[in-house]
């Protein structure tokens, strides 16, 4: 397994995801999205598995102005705007090769080998 956890240090679900893998002795790489977001390739790979860009955005987030801006940005510019502002994504984003999840999904992670 090659687990990557994209999240923030303050996010409780990200902390729970880290604990999930730690308790099972599974090595993972933590990527703090405040310091370094996802690459375009990583993002597209995760978006493809999780129903596209719209599903990856936390529409209930705090920054309503930014979310409105993203919502009404033309489609071809939306991805760039989201990559510039990774704080709008649902966290944690957990990747295992081509598989990935959004949010805390221990039932899915248990099935990964």
Biopython code that builds the backbone (N, CA, C, O; Angstrom):
import numpy as np
from Bio.PDB.StructureBuilder import StructureBuilder

atoms = [
    (1, "UNK", "N", (0.841, -1.191, 0.000)),
    (1, "UNK", "CA", (0.000, 0.000, 0.000)),
    (1, "UNK", "C", (0.880, 1.247, 0.000)),
    (1, "UNK", "O", (1.926, 1.299, 0.646)),
    (2, "UNK", "N", (0.421, 2.242, -0.743)),
    (2, "UNK", "CA", (1.135, 3.513, -0.817)),
    (2, "UNK", "C", (0.134, 4.611, -0.451)),
    (2, "UNK", "O", (-0.446, 5.251, -1.328)),
    (3, "UNK", "N", (-0.060, 4.817, 0.843)),
    (3, "UNK", "CA", (-1.102, 5.727, 1.321)),
    (3, "UNK", "C", (-0.589, 7.154, 1.395)),
    (3, "UNK", "O", (0.486, 7.425, 1.931)),
    (4, "UNK", "N", (-1.383, 8.054, 0.846)),
    (4, "UNK", "CA", (-1.121, 9.487, 0.984)),
    (4, "UNK", "C", (-2.361, 10.099, 1.617)),
    (4, "UNK", "O", (-3.485, 9.818, 1.200)),
    (5, "UNK", "N", (-2.151, 10.938, 2.626)),
    (5, "UNK", "CA", (-3.259, 11.651, 3.260)),
    (5, "UNK", "C", (-3.053, 13.144, 3.015)),
    (5, "UNK", "O", (-2.099, 13.743, 3.512)),
    (6, "UNK", "N", (-3.954, 13.727, 2.250)),
    (6, "UNK", "CA", (-3.935, 15.167, 2.022)),
    (6, "UNK", "C", (-4.932, 15.782, 2.986)),
    (6, "UNK", "O", (-6.107, 15.417, 2.988)),
    (7, "UNK", "N", (-4.471, 16.708, 3.797)),
    (7, "UNK", "CA", (-5.372, 17.349, 4.753)),
    (7, "UNK", "C", (-4.684, 18.524, 5.415)),
    (7, "UNK", "O", (-3.668, 19.028, 4.936)),
    (8, "UNK", "N", (-5.261, 18.947, 6.526)),
    (8, "UNK", "CA", (-4.648, 20.025, 7.300)),
    (8, "UNK", "C", (-4.461, 19.545, 8.730)),
    (8, "UNK", "O", (-5.167, 18.650, 9.195)),
    (9, "UNK", "N", (-3.511, 20.145, 9.414)),
    (9, "UNK", "CA", (-3.197, 19.723, 10.783)),
    (9, "UNK", "C", (-4.343, 19.983, 11.747)),
    (9, "UNK", "O", (-4.457, 19.310, 12.772)),
    (10, "UNK", "N", (-5.200, 20.962, 11.424)),
    (10, "UNK", "CA", (-6.300, 21.304, 12.327)),
    (10, "UNK", "C", (-7.568, 20.490, 12.082)),
    (10, "UNK", "O", (-8.477, 20.500, 12.912)),
    (11, "UNK", "N", (-7.638, 19.793, 10.965)),
    (11, "UNK", "CA", (-8.853, 19.055, 10.592)),
    (11, "UNK", "C", (-8.990, 17.782, 11.429)),
    (11, "UNK", "O", (-8.099, 16.932, 11.427)),
    (12, "UNK", "N", (-10.106, 17.658, 12.143)),
    (12, "UNK", "CA", (-10.320, 16.481, 12.995)),
    (12, "UNK", "C", (-10.422, 15.192, 12.195)),
    (12, "UNK", "O", (-9.901, 14.163, 12.623)),
    (13, "UNK", "N", (-11.083, 15.228, 11.044)),
    (13, "UNK", "CA", (-11.198, 14.014, 10.237)),
    (13, "UNK", "C", (-9.834, 13.572, 9.704)),
    (13, "UNK", "O", (-9.569, 12.378, 9.569)),
    (14, "UNK", "N", (-8.978, 14.540, 9.405)),
    (14, "UNK", "CA", (-7.621, 14.204, 8.957)),
    (14, "UNK", "C", (-6.869, 13.521, 10.090)),
    (14, "UNK", "O", (-6.176, 12.529, 9.864)),
    (15, "UNK", "N", (-6.999, 14.043, 11.309)),
    (15, "UNK", "CA", (-6.339, 13.436, 12.474)),
    (15, "UNK", "C", (-6.848, 12.010, 12.682)),
    (15, "UNK", "O", (-6.069, 11.105, 12.981)),
    (16, "UNK", "N", (-8.166, 11.815, 12.522)),
    (16, "UNK", "CA", (-8.745, 10.475, 12.695)),
    (16, "UNK", "C", (-8.221, 9.524, 11.619)),
    (16, "UNK", "O", (-7.971, 8.352, 11.899)),
    (17, "UNK", "N", (-8.056, 10.016, 10.402)),
    (17, "UNK", "CA", (-7.526, 9.179, 9.317)),
    (17, "UNK", "C", (-6.091, 8.762, 9.628)),
    (17, "UNK", "O", (-5.720, 7.602, 9.447)),
    (18, "UNK", "N", (-5.286, 9.718, 10.100)),
    (18, "UNK", "CA", (-3.902, 9.388, 10.464)),
    (18, "UNK", "C", (-3.880, 8.321, 11.567)),
    (18, "UNK", "O", (-3.100, 7.371, 11.510)),
    (19, "UNK", "N", (-4.742, 8.494, 12.561)),
    (19, "UNK", "CA", (-4.820, 7.533, 13.660)),
    (19, "UNK", "C", (-5.224, 6.151, 13.139)),
    (19, "UNK", "O", (-4.674, 5.140, 13.575)),
    (20, "UNK", "N", (-6.179, 6.106, 12.212)),
    (20, "UNK", "CA", (-6.639, 4.838, 11.635)),
    (20, "UNK", "C", (-5.458, 4.043, 11.066)),
    (20, "UNK", "O", (-5.299, 2.859, 11.362)),
    (21, "UNK", "N", (-4.635, 4.701, 10.251)),
    (21, "UNK", "CA", (-3.508, 4.001, 9.610)),
    (21, "UNK", "C", (-2.388, 3.705, 10.608)),
    (21, "UNK", "O", (-1.742, 2.661, 10.520)),
    (22, "UNK", "N", (-2.156, 4.615, 11.554)),
    (22, "UNK", "CA", (-1.121, 4.406, 12.579)),
    (22, "UNK", "C", (-1.437, 3.172, 13.414)),
    (22, "UNK", "O", (-0.569, 2.335, 13.659)),
    (23, "UNK", "N", (-2.701, 3.069, 13.849)),
    (23, "UNK", "CA", (-3.116, 1.950, 14.712)),
    (23, "UNK", "C", (-2.958, 0.610, 14.019)),
    (23, "UNK", "O", (-2.788, -0.409, 14.688)),
    (24, "UNK", "N", (-3.010, 0.586, 12.702)),
    (24, "UNK", "CA", (-2.884, -0.656, 11.947)),
    (24, "UNK", "C", (-1.467, -0.886, 11.450)),
    (24, "UNK", "O", (-1.195, -1.855, 10.740)),
    (25, "UNK", "N", (-0.563, 0.017, 11.830)),
    (25, "UNK", "CA", (0.835, -0.126, 11.434)),
    (25, "UNK", "C", (1.060, 0.079, 9.944)),
    (25, "UNK", "O", (2.014, -0.453, 9.375)),
    (26, "UNK", "N", (0.180, 0.850, 9.311)),
    (26, "UNK", "CA", (0.297, 1.099, 7.875)),
    (26, "UNK", "C", (1.003, 2.436, 7.679)),
    (26, "UNK", "O", (0.563, 3.466, 8.188)),
    (27, "UNK", "N", (2.099, 2.401, 6.936)),
    (27, "UNK", "CA", (2.840, 3.641, 6.688)),
    (27, "UNK", "C", (2.050, 4.523, 5.739)),
    (27, "UNK", "O", (1.388, 4.039, 4.821)),
    (28, "UNK", "N", (2.130, 5.818, 5.974)),
    (28, "UNK", "CA", (1.443, 6.773, 5.096)),
    (28, "UNK", "C", (2.276, 8.033, 4.997)),
    (28, "UNK", "O", (3.156, 8.288, 5.819)),
    (29, "UNK", "N", (1.978, 8.815, 3.970)),
    (29, "UNK", "CA", (2.635, 10.104, 3.794)),
    (29, "UNK", "C", (1.565, 11.170, 4.014)),
    (29, "UNK", "O", (0.506, 11.133, 3.387)),
    (30, "UNK", "N", (1.846, 12.123, 4.910)),
    (30, "UNK", "CA", (0.909, 13.212, 5.165)),
    (30, "UNK", "C", (1.333, 14.432, 4.361)),
    (30, "UNK", "O", (2.491, 14.845, 4.426)),
    (31, "UNK", "N", (0.418, 15.006, 3.614)),
    (31, "UNK", "CA", (0.679, 16.225, 2.857)),
    (31, "UNK", "C", (-0.235, 17.310, 3.399)),
    (31, "UNK", "O", (-1.458, 17.218, 3.292)),
    (32, "UNK", "N", (0.373, 18.343, 3.984)),
    (32, "UNK", "CA", (-0.395, 19.461, 4.531)),
    (32, "UNK", "C", (-0.823, 20.369, 3.383)),
    (32, "UNK", "O", (0.014, 20.984, 2.722)),
    (33, "UNK", "N", (-2.112, 20.448, 3.155)),
    (33, "UNK", "CA", (-2.617, 21.211, 2.015)),
    (33, "UNK", "C", (-2.479, 22.713, 2.208)),
    (33, "UNK", "O", (-2.647, 23.479, 1.260)),
    (34, "UNK", "N", (-2.173, 23.141, 3.431)),
    (34, "UNK", "CA", (-1.910, 24.573, 3.621)),
    (34, "UNK", "C", (-0.524, 24.928, 3.084)),
    (34, "UNK", "O", (-0.302, 26.039, 2.602)),
    (35, "UNK", "N", (0.413, 23.968, 3.173)),
    (35, "UNK", "CA", (1.783, 24.204, 2.714)),
    (35, "UNK", "C", (1.961, 23.809, 1.252)),
    (35, "UNK", "O", (2.606, 24.520, 0.480)),
    (36, "UNK", "N", (1.382, 22.671, 0.880)),
    (36, "UNK", "CA", (1.577, 22.163, -0.476)),
    (36, "UNK", "C", (0.281, 21.466, -0.896)),
    (36, "UNK", "O", (-0.111, 20.461, -0.305)),
    (37, "UNK", "N", (-0.362, 21.997, -1.897)),
    (37, "UNK", "CA", (-1.609, 21.389, -2.365)),
    (37, "UNK", "C", (-1.351, 20.161, -3.213)),
    (37, "UNK", "O", (-0.251, 19.609, -3.208)),
    (38, "UNK", "N", (-2.358, 19.741, -3.934)),
    (38, "UNK", "CA", (-2.221, 18.600, -4.834)),
    (38, "UNK", "C", (-1.751, 19.101, -6.194)),
    (38, "UNK", "O", (-2.040, 20.228, -6.596)),
    (39, "UNK", "N", (-1.030, 18.245, -6.883)),
    (39, "UNK", "CA", (-0.672, 18.590, -8.260)),
    (39, "UNK", "C", (-1.922, 18.413, -9.119)),
    (39, "UNK", "O", (-2.894, 17.787, -8.696)),
    (40, "UNK", "N", (-1.886, 18.962, -10.307)),
    (40, "UNK", "CA", (-3.033, 18.840, -11.217)),
    (40, "UNK", "C", (-3.321, 17.367, -11.516)),
    (40, "UNK", "O", (-4.477, 16.948, -11.557)),
    (41, "UNK", "N", (-2.264, 16.597, -11.722)),
    (41, "UNK", "CA", (-2.420, 15.165, -12.009)),
    (41, "UNK", "C", (-3.048, 14.414, -10.841)),
    (41, "UNK", "O", (-3.961, 13.611, -11.029)),
    (42, "UNK", "N", (-2.551, 14.681, -9.630)),
    (42, "UNK", "CA", (-3.117, 14.037, -8.436)),
    (42, "UNK", "C", (-4.586, 14.410, -8.289)),
    (42, "UNK", "O", (-5.438, 13.557, -8.037)),
    (43, "UNK", "N", (-4.865, 15.691, -8.449)),
    (43, "UNK", "CA", (-6.237, 16.169, -8.305)),
    (43, "UNK", "C", (-7.161, 15.491, -9.312)),
    (43, "UNK", "O", (-8.230, 15.003, -8.945)),
    (44, "UNK", "N", (-6.754, 15.459, -10.578)),
    (44, "UNK", "CA", (-7.588, 14.850, -11.618)),
    (44, "UNK", "C", (-7.821, 13.369, -11.363)),
    (44, "UNK", "O", (-8.914, 12.856, -11.604)),
    (45, "UNK", "N", (-6.792, 12.683, -10.877)),
    (45, "UNK", "CA", (-6.927, 11.259, -10.572)),
    (45, "UNK", "C", (-7.947, 11.041, -9.444)),
    (45, "UNK", "O", (-8.770, 10.130, -9.520)),
    (46, "UNK", "N", (-7.891, 11.870, -8.410)),
    (46, "UNK", "CA", (-8.833, 11.758, -7.286)),
    (46, "UNK", "C", (-10.238, 12.171, -7.735)),
    (46, "UNK", "O", (-11.221, 11.515, -7.388)),
    (47, "UNK", "N", (-10.329, 13.247, -8.499)),
    (47, "UNK", "CA", (-11.634, 13.732, -8.963)),
    (47, "UNK", "C", (-12.333, 12.684, -9.825)),
    (47, "UNK", "O", (-13.548, 12.508, -9.737)),
    (48, "UNK", "N", (-11.564, 11.996, -10.651)),
    (48, "UNK", "CA", (-12.133, 10.979, -11.544)),
    (48, "UNK", "C", (-12.787, 9.852, -10.741)),
    (48, "UNK", "O", (-13.863, 9.373, -11.097)),
    (49, "UNK", "N", (-12.139, 9.438, -9.671)),
    (49, "UNK", "CA", (-12.653, 8.340, -8.839)),
    (49, "UNK", "C", (-13.830, 8.784, -7.976)),
    (49, "UNK", "O", (-14.704, 7.983, -7.646)),
    (50, "UNK", "N", (-13.848, 10.084, -7.608)),
    (50, "UNK", "CA", (-14.838, 10.576, -6.647)),
    (50, "UNK", "C", (-15.931, 11.445, -7.260)),
    (50, "UNK", "O", (-16.529, 12.266, -6.564)),
    (51, "UNK", "N", (-16.195, 11.277, -8.538)),
    (51, "UNK", "CA", (-17.347, 11.946, -9.140)),
    (51, "UNK", "C", (-17.102, 13.369, -9.618)),
    (51, "UNK", "O", (-18.051, 14.133, -9.789)),
    (52, "UNK", "N", (-15.847, 13.735, -9.835)),
    (52, "UNK", "CA", (-15.563, 15.031, -10.432)),
    (52, "UNK", "C", (-15.274, 16.142, -9.443)),
    (52, "UNK", "O", (-15.397, 15.975, -8.229)),
    (53, "UNK", "N", (-14.891, 17.273, -9.992)),
    (53, "UNK", "CA", (-14.458, 18.437, -9.221)),
    (53, "UNK", "C", (-15.534, 18.917, -8.243)),
    (53, "UNK", "O", (-15.236, 19.222, -7.088)),
    (54, "UNK", "N", (-16.777, 18.981, -8.708)),
    (54, "UNK", "CA", (-17.869, 19.498, -7.852)),
    (54, "UNK", "C", (-18.002, 18.693, -6.558)),
    (54, "UNK", "O", (-18.278, 19.262, -5.502)),
    (55, "UNK", "N", (-17.808, 17.362, -6.633)),
    (55, "UNK", "CA", (-17.931, 16.509, -5.445)),
    (55, "UNK", "C", (-16.776, 16.688, -4.476)),
    (55, "UNK", "O", (-16.900, 16.365, -3.294)),
    (56, "UNK", "N", (-15.656, 17.200, -4.965)),
    (56, "UNK", "CA", (-14.479, 17.338, -4.103)),
    (56, "UNK", "C", (-14.506, 18.605, -3.266)),
    (56, "UNK", "O", (-13.743, 18.737, -2.308)),
    (57, "UNK", "N", (-15.370, 19.528, -3.619)),
    (57, "UNK", "CA", (-15.421, 20.811, -2.916)),
    (57, "UNK", "C", (-16.356, 20.724, -1.712)),
    (57, "UNK", "O", (-17.460, 20.185, -1.802)),
    (58, "UNK", "N", (-15.898, 21.259, -0.591)),
    (58, "UNK", "CA", (-16.720, 21.327, 0.611)),
    (58, "UNK", "C", (-17.565, 22.603, 0.523)),
    (58, "UNK", "O", (-17.138, 23.677, 0.947)),
    (59, "UNK", "N", (-18.765, 22.462, -0.034)),
    (59, "UNK", "CA", (-19.637, 23.621, -0.251)),
    (59, "UNK", "C", (-20.147, 24.213, 1.058)),
    (59, "UNK", "O", (-20.722, 25.301, 1.064)),
    (60, "UNK", "N", (-19.936, 23.497, 2.179)),
    (60, "UNK", "CA", (-20.355, 23.990, 3.490)),
    (60, "UNK", "C", (-19.216, 24.720, 4.202)),
    (60, "UNK", "O", (-19.353, 25.077, 5.372)),
    (61, "UNK", "N", (-18.102, 24.944, 3.518)),
    (61, "UNK", "CA", (-16.916, 25.551, 4.117)),
    (61, "UNK", "C", (-17.153, 26.966, 4.618)),
    (61, "UNK", "O", (-18.199, 27.566, 4.370)),
    (62, "UNK", "N", (-16.154, 27.489, 5.333)),
    (62, "UNK", "CA", (-16.272, 28.796, 5.989)),
    (62, "UNK", "C", (-16.189, 29.961, 5.017)),
    (62, "UNK", "O", (-16.889, 30.959, 5.186)),
    (63, "UNK", "N", (-15.335, 29.845, 3.995)),
    (63, "UNK", "CA", (-15.079, 30.979, 3.104)),
    (63, "UNK", "C", (-16.144, 31.060, 2.010)),
    (63, "UNK", "O", (-15.918, 30.649, 0.872)),
    (64, "UNK", "N", (-17.302, 31.597, 2.377)),
    (64, "UNK", "CA", (-18.447, 31.649, 1.455)),
    (64, "UNK", "C", (-18.155, 32.472, 0.201)),
    (64, "UNK", "O", (-18.633, 32.137, -0.882)),
    (65, "UNK", "N", (-17.367, 33.556, 0.340)),
    (65, "UNK", "CA", (-17.042, 34.384, -0.823)),
    (65, "UNK", "C", (-16.233, 33.595, -1.844)),
    (65, "UNK", "O", (-16.513, 33.636, -3.042)),
    (66, "UNK", "N", (-15.223, 32.876, -1.354)),
    (66, "UNK", "CA", (-14.390, 32.078, -2.242)),
    (66, "UNK", "C", (-15.202, 30.961, -2.898)),
    (66, "UNK", "O", (-15.053, 30.694, -4.090)),
    (67, "UNK", "N", (-16.064, 30.312, -2.109)),
    (67, "UNK", "CA", (-16.899, 29.239, -2.658)),
    (67, "UNK", "C", (-17.836, 29.779, -3.743)),
    (67, "UNK", "O", (-18.048, 29.125, -4.764)),
    (68, "UNK", "N", (-18.392, 30.967, -3.522)),
    (68, "UNK", "CA", (-19.267, 31.580, -4.529)),
    (68, "UNK", "C", (-18.472, 31.903, -5.792)),
    (68, "UNK", "O", (-18.950, 31.702, -6.909)),
    (69, "UNK", "N", (-17.269, 32.401, -5.602)),
    (69, "UNK", "CA", (-16.412, 32.722, -6.742)),
    (69, "UNK", "C", (-16.135, 31.464, -7.570)),
    (69, "UNK", "O", (-16.218, 31.486, -8.798)),
    (70, "UNK", "N", (-15.805, 30.366, -6.877)),
    (70, "UNK", "CA", (-15.533, 29.107, -7.579)),
    (70, "UNK", "C", (-16.791, 28.612, -8.278)),
    (70, "UNK", "O", (-16.738, 28.158, -9.421)),
    (71, "UNK", "N", (-17.917, 28.700, -7.587)),
    (71, "UNK", "CA", (-19.179, 28.214, -8.147)),
    (71, "UNK", "C", (-19.516, 28.902, -9.472)),
    (71, "UNK", "O", (-20.017, 28.265, -10.399)),
    (72, "UNK", "N", (-19.238, 30.203, -9.552)),
    (72, "UNK", "CA", (-19.632, 30.958, -10.741)),
    (72, "UNK", "C", (-18.482, 31.223, -11.714)),
    (72, "UNK", "O", (-18.629, 31.984, -12.671)),
    (73, "UNK", "N", (-17.343, 30.592, -11.460)),
    (73, "UNK", "CA", (-16.221, 30.692, -12.394)),
    (73, "UNK", "C", (-16.510, 29.791, -13.587)),
    (73, "UNK", "O", (-17.108, 28.727, -13.428)),
    (74, "UNK", "N", (-16.094, 30.206, -14.778)),
    (74, "UNK", "CA", (-16.314, 29.374, -15.967)),
    (74, "UNK", "C", (-15.590, 28.044, -15.795)),
    (74, "UNK", "O", (-14.537, 27.976, -15.160)),
    (75, "UNK", "N", (-16.164, 26.988, -16.367)),
    (75, "UNK", "CA", (-15.665, 25.627, -16.165)),
    (75, "UNK", "C", (-14.165, 25.489, -16.400)),
    (75, "UNK", "O", (-13.471, 24.856, -15.604)),
    (76, "UNK", "N", (-13.655, 26.074, -17.488)),
    (76, "UNK", "CA", (-12.238, 25.879, -17.809)),
    (76, "UNK", "C", (-11.292, 26.534, -16.810)),
    (76, "UNK", "O", (-10.108, 26.197, -16.789)),
    (77, "UNK", "N", (-11.776, 27.466, -15.976)),
    (77, "UNK", "CA", (-10.928, 28.123, -14.977)),
    (77, "UNK", "C", (-11.131, 27.576, -13.564)),
    (77, "UNK", "O", (-10.375, 27.896, -12.647)),
    (78, "UNK", "N", (-12.163, 26.746, -13.405)),
    (78, "UNK", "CA", (-12.521, 26.247, -12.072)),
    (78, "UNK", "C", (-11.398, 25.436, -11.425)),
    (78, "UNK", "O", (-11.081, 25.634, -10.252)),
    (79, "UNK", "N", (-10.805, 24.531, -12.187)),
    (79, "UNK", "CA", (-9.757, 23.663, -11.647)),
    (79, "UNK", "C", (-8.591, 24.493, -11.124)),
    (79, "UNK", "O", (-8.097, 24.238, -10.025)),
    (80, "UNK", "N", (-8.148, 25.473, -11.888)),
    (80, "UNK", "CA", (-7.034, 26.324, -11.465)),
    (80, "UNK", "C", (-7.377, 27.053, -10.169)),
    (80, "UNK", "O", (-6.533, 27.167, -9.280)),
    (81, "UNK", "N", (-8.601, 27.544, -10.055)),
    (81, "UNK", "CA", (-9.037, 28.282, -8.864)),
    (81, "UNK", "C", (-9.043, 27.357, -7.635)),
    (81, "UNK", "O", (-8.646, 27.764, -6.543)),
    (82, "UNK", "N", (-9.492, 26.121, -7.823)),
    (82, "UNK", "CA", (-9.522, 25.163, -6.707)),
    (82, "UNK", "C", (-8.096, 24.774, -6.304)),
    (82, "UNK", "O", (-7.796, 24.679, -5.114)),
    (83, "UNK", "N", (-7.221, 24.550, -7.282)),
    (83, "UNK", "CA", (-5.838, 24.196, -6.962)),
    (83, "UNK", "C", (-5.109, 25.332, -6.243)),
    (83, "UNK", "O", (-4.232, 25.078, -5.418)),
    (84, "UNK", "N", (-5.461, 26.570, -6.546)),
    (84, "UNK", "CA", (-4.873, 27.731, -5.850)),
    (84, "UNK", "C", (-5.381, 27.831, -4.418)),
    (84, "UNK", "O", (-4.707, 28.395, -3.557)),
    (85, "UNK", "N", (-6.560, 27.290, -4.161)),
    (85, "UNK", "CA", (-7.226, 27.419, -2.854)),
    (85, "UNK", "C", (-7.628, 26.037, -2.321)),
    (85, "UNK", "O", (-8.818, 25.733, -2.228)),
    (86, "UNK", "N", (-6.635, 25.193, -1.967)),
    (86, "UNK", "CA", (-6.969, 23.821, -1.551)),
    (86, "UNK", "C", (-7.817, 23.738, -0.284)),
    (86, "UNK", "O", (-8.351, 22.675, 0.032)),
    (87, "UNK", "N", (-7.948, 24.856, 0.450)),
    (87, "UNK", "CA", (-8.757, 24.841, 1.680)),
    (87, "UNK", "C", (-10.238, 24.602, 1.389)),
    (87, "UNK", "O", (-11.000, 24.327, 2.316)),
    (88, "UNK", "N", (-10.663, 24.697, 0.141)),
    (88, "UNK", "CA", (-12.076, 24.479, -0.178)),
    (88, "UNK", "C", (-12.399, 22.994, -0.394)),
    (88, "UNK", "O", (-13.565, 22.630, -0.547)),
    (89, "UNK", "N", (-11.375, 22.144, -0.407)),
    (89, "UNK", "CA", (-11.607, 20.717, -0.651)),
    (89, "UNK", "C", (-12.073, 20.003, 0.611)),
    (89, "UNK", "O", (-11.745, 20.400, 1.729)),
    (90, "UNK", "N", (-12.846, 18.937, 0.405)),
    (90, "UNK", "CA", (-13.220, 18.066, 1.524)),
    (90, "UNK", "C", (-11.950, 17.360, 1.979)),
    (90, "UNK", "O", (-11.162, 16.893, 1.157)),
    (91, "UNK", "N", (-11.758, 17.286, 3.284)),
    (91, "UNK", "CA", (-10.568, 16.604, 3.794)),
    (91, "UNK", "C", (-10.956, 15.536, 4.797)),
    (91, "UNK", "O", (-12.010, 15.647, 5.424)),
    (92, "UNK", "N", (-10.156, 14.521, 4.967)),
    (92, "UNK", "CA", (-8.927, 14.282, 4.233)),
    (92, "UNK", "C", (-9.204, 13.653, 2.867)),
    (92, "UNK", "O", (-10.223, 12.995, 2.660)),
    (93, "UNK", "N", (-8.281, 13.873, 1.956)),
    (93, "UNK", "CA", (-8.275, 13.134, 0.695)),
    (93, "UNK", "C", (-7.237, 12.041, 0.910)),
    (93, "UNK", "O", (-6.055, 12.328, 1.097)),
    (94, "UNK", "N", (-7.682, 10.784, 0.883)),
    (94, "UNK", "CA", (-6.774, 9.660, 1.125)),
    (94, "UNK", "C", (-6.613, 8.895, -0.179)),
    (94, "UNK", "O", (-7.592, 8.465, -0.789)),
    (95, "UNK", "N", (-5.359, 8.732, -0.598)),
    (95, "UNK", "CA", (-5.062, 8.029, -1.848)),
    (95, "UNK", "C", (-4.281, 6.758, -1.573)),
    (95, "UNK", "O", (-3.429, 6.707, -0.686)),
    (96, "UNK", "N", (-4.587, 5.745, -2.347)),
    (96, "UNK", "CA", (-3.838, 4.491, -2.343)),
    (96, "UNK", "C", (-3.722, 4.082, -3.800)),
    (96, "UNK", "O", (-4.577, 3.365, -4.319)),
    (97, "UNK", "N", (-2.670, 4.535, -4.455)),
    (97, "UNK", "CA", (-2.543, 4.280, -5.887)),
    (97, "UNK", "C", (-3.666, 4.969, -6.631)),
    (97, "UNK", "O", (-3.828, 6.186, -6.536)),
    (98, "UNK", "N", (-4.447, 4.193, -7.375)),
    (98, "UNK", "CA", (-5.557, 4.754, -8.152)),
    (98, "UNK", "C", (-6.830, 4.919, -7.313)),
    (98, "UNK", "O", (-7.772, 5.592, -7.729)),
    (99, "UNK", "N", (-6.847, 4.303, -6.137)),
    (99, "UNK", "CA", (-8.024, 4.416, -5.268)),
    (99, "UNK", "C", (-7.921, 5.676, -4.425)),
    (99, "UNK", "O", (-6.823, 6.104, -4.067)),
    (100, "UNK", "N", (-9.058, 6.265, -4.110)),
    (100, "UNK", "CA", (-9.038, 7.433, -3.226)),
    (100, "UNK", "C", (-10.408, 7.655, -2.608)),
    (100, "UNK", "O", (-11.431, 7.201, -3.120)),
    (101, "UNK", "N", (-10.393, 8.372, -1.483)),
    (101, "UNK", "CA", (-11.641, 8.713, -0.794)),
    (101, "UNK", "C", (-11.592, 10.169, -0.360)),
    (101, "UNK", "O", (-10.524, 10.772, -0.256)),
    (102, "UNK", "N", (-12.777, 10.719, -0.108)),
    (102, "UNK", "CA", (-12.921, 12.071, 0.438)),
    (102, "UNK", "C", (-13.547, 11.939, 1.818)),
    (102, "UNK", "O", (-14.529, 11.218, 1.994)),
    (103, "UNK", "N", (-12.981, 12.630, 2.791)),
    (103, "UNK", "CA", (-13.528, 12.557, 4.140)),
    (103, "UNK", "C", (-13.049, 11.313, 4.871)),
    (103, "UNK", "O", (-12.208, 10.567, 4.369)),
    (104, "UNK", "N", (-13.595, 11.099, 6.060)),
    (104, "UNK", "CA", (-13.212, 9.962, 6.904)),
    (104, "UNK", "C", (-14.000, 8.737, 6.464)),
    (104, "UNK", "O", (-15.212, 8.674, 6.671)),
    (105, "UNK", "N", (-13.323, 7.762, 5.859)),
    (105, "UNK", "CA", (-13.987, 6.585, 5.266)),
    (105, "UNK", "C", (-13.330, 5.265, 5.706)),
    (105, "UNK", "O", (-12.847, 4.519, 4.855)),
    (106, "UNK", "N", (-13.301, 4.964, 6.998)),
    (106, "UNK", "CA", (-12.583, 3.762, 7.455)),
    (106, "UNK", "C", (-13.116, 2.461, 6.858)),
    (106, "UNK", "O", (-12.347, 1.521, 6.661)),
    (107, "UNK", "N", (-14.411, 2.387, 6.566)),
    (107, "UNK", "CA", (-14.960, 1.148, 6.010)),
    (107, "UNK", "C", (-14.365, 0.847, 4.633)),
    (107, "UNK", "O", (-14.139, -0.313, 4.288)),
    (108, "UNK", "N", (-14.118, 1.884, 3.860)),
    (108, "UNK", "CA", (-13.511, 1.702, 2.537)),
    (108, "UNK", "C", (-12.031, 1.355, 2.698)),
    (108, "UNK", "O", (-11.529, 0.461, 2.017)),
    (109, "UNK", "N", (-11.337, 2.048, 3.586)),
    (109, "UNK", "CA", (-9.902, 1.820, 3.784)),
    (109, "UNK", "C", (-9.624, 0.397, 4.233)),
    (109, "UNK", "O", (-8.599, -0.176, 3.864)),
    (110, "UNK", "N", (-10.532, -0.192, 5.035)),
    (110, "UNK", "CA", (-10.340, -1.574, 5.503)),
    (110, "UNK", "C", (-10.273, -2.550, 4.342)),
    (110, "UNK", "O", (-9.621, -3.590, 4.440)),
    (111, "UNK", "N", (-10.947, -2.223, 3.239)),
    (111, "UNK", "CA", (-10.965, -3.110, 2.074)),
    (111, "UNK", "C", (-9.764, -2.948, 1.159)),
    (111, "UNK", "O", (-9.593, -3.723, 0.218)),
    (112, "UNK", "N", (-8.930, -1.949, 1.424)),
    (112, "UNK", "CA", (-7.747, -1.745, 0.582)),
    (112, "UNK", "C", (-6.648, -2.739, 0.960)),
    (112, "UNK", "O", (-6.436, -3.023, 2.139)),
    (113, "UNK", "N", (-5.959, -3.257, -0.042)),
    (113, "UNK", "CA", (-4.856, -4.184, 0.261)),
    (113, "UNK", "C", (-3.595, -3.709, -0.430)),
    (113, "UNK", "O", (-2.548, -4.345, -0.308)),
]
sb = StructureBuilder()
sb.init_structure("model")
sb.init_model(0)
sb.init_chain("A")
sb.init_seg("    ")
for serial, (resi, resn, name, xyz) in enumerate(atoms, 1):
    if name == "N":
        sb.init_residue(resn, " ", resi, " ")
    sb.init_atom(name, np.array(xyz, "f"), 0.0, 1.0, " ", f" {name:<3s}", serial, name[0])
structure = sb.get_structure()
